[in-house]
Amino acid sequence: MYRLQHNETIREANRHVVELLGRSEPCWVGVDTALQVIPGMTECTILHAGPPIAFEAMCGAMKGAVAGALIFEGLAASYEEALAVARSGRITFAPCNDHDAVAPMAGIISASMPVIIVEDKTYHTRAFAPFNEGNGKVLQQGANDPGTILRQRYMRDELAPLLERIVSRMGGLDIKEIIAQSLHMGDECHNRTKAATALFLMKLLPYLLEEEREQAARAADLIRDTDSFFLNFSMAACKAGLDAAHGIAHSTIVTTMSRNGVEFGIKLSGLPKDAWFTGPAQQVIGIYFEGYAPGDGNRDMGDSAIVETMGLGGFAMSAAPAIAQYIGGTAEDAINCSLRMYEITASENSNYTVPADNFRGLPLGIDALQVVGKRVLPIISTAIAHKDPDIGQVGAGISTPPQECFEKAVNEFAKYYGYPWE
């Protein structure tokens, strides 16, 4: 282990990866249906958060979201019928991350769902994400009631065409700029995206005024009332940059962290892109909505840990004192969480700085060797879904991956390259 941590070939590869990440320039360039743009998507494909998982092994919230997607697609008329379709063998289930996509919580993307398209202008990699539905009883939190399906239809039939027209007239939108500004306004770009969503809406307003009045008003109201609307843009931005940094030989930098409510999975830049290293998803520690308790919460779930993989979210807690309650209640606790993340990262990101730490660049490039050697785990800021289907979000808090993900990855890395393991 000691030799690997000080191996110059590995250290040089890791330096190269963080340089690539630092040059990432994510830009929102379009909106389309998943079937049209996501590689490998079919009419009978359902993408989900986290590492691969069979339908029967999914948690209740993810099964609920799958049912909602099948009803939305017209492949089932009821929850019971949707479960039968999901078990029939007609549906192909696959991780979003294996198809250039990311989605929060259950992470469900089906064929006719609209997705935003983010392109990294430096590397021309593209990543896809659905629109964020907000908090509470929404599909990505396991809901599948008529109101949830109606919201999905509005997003597909009205919101998506409107935003596609707008982004086309804009000639694209710089996502990196919004993230950088929002960090100076109290966001950490995962559990809190209030400032980023407001900045995003401000960019859209001149173009919304050129649209039909009632449609523009409905879109503006939805974005205004959905504090987390920008989250999916930040997720896609991070995904596009991290995909460009995958495949660097001898690198131990983590390029994916994701969870499906049952298992937590990671990928390393220096190992094959389809290689997942997993362990049990952890319970989220946090604040529960009135009427709910820790026993109601599902284990950690969602692709949104992609933002932590890029050094945002839990790594940027020092930028968001308003969510310090999730980790103990003080701004000092939030700053200490962020400071600890420098121990397991290879560099700092000068593009994303935090005023509370004298504008120091955020930690960048999670090094699996450092995680294993120091036994310091990445901190993830996240929502909490109910463990049962069709209930939705019941709280928010923080979690960590299981240590064994990183131990498995480092062991396989050593075998893959023939490094001695001690």
Number of C-alpha atoms within 10 A of each C-alpha: 17 10 11 18 15 11 13 11 13 18 19 12 19 28 17 15 29 23 17 17 21 19 15 25 21 30 24 27 19 22 26 21 19 26 20 14 19 22 13 13 19 16 14 18 17 22 27 33 31 37 27 21 17 11 17 11 11 19 22 22 31 34 26 28 28 33 32 33 28 25 20 23 18 11 16 19 14 17 20 11 15 22 19 13 16 24 13 9 11 10 16 15 19 22 25 25 27 19 15 20 29 36 33 30 31 30 32 31 32 25 23 19 23 27 31 25 26 32 27 28 17 14 17 15 19 25 29 34 31 27 24 22 23 19 19 19 21 24 34 34 35 33 30 29 19 13 13 21 19 13 15 22 18 13 22 19 13 14 21 23 15 20 21 17 15 21 17 14 10 14 12 16 19 19 23 21 16 19 28 19 16 24 25 18 17 23 28 33 33 28 23 24 26 24 23 30 26 19 17 21 19 13 14 17 13 11 17 21 11 10 14 10 10 9 14 20 14 14 20 18 12 15 20 16 13 18 21 24 24 27 27 26 32 26 28 32 33 32 33 29 29 26 21 21 25 22 16 18 17 21 26 30 31 27 27 27 29 33 32 28 28 21 24 28 26 24 26 30 24 24 23 14 16 10 15 21 21 27 19 19 23 19 20 24 21 19 19 19 12 8 7 13 13 16 9 16 24 24 24 30 33 28 29 33 32 28 29 27 28 28 27 29 29 30 28 32 34 29 31 26 19 17 23 20 15 19 19 12 13 14 20 14 18 25 21 12 20 24 17 16 23 18 17 23 24 19 21 19 19 15 15 24 21 23 14 15 14 8 13 15 18 27 28 28 30 29 25 29 26 20 20 20 15 11 13 15 21 25 22 28 30 27 27 30 34 27 23 19 23 26 21 25 26 25 24 21 23 21 24 20 26 18 18 16 22 29 19 17 25 23 15 16 21 15 12 13 12 9 15 11 13 7
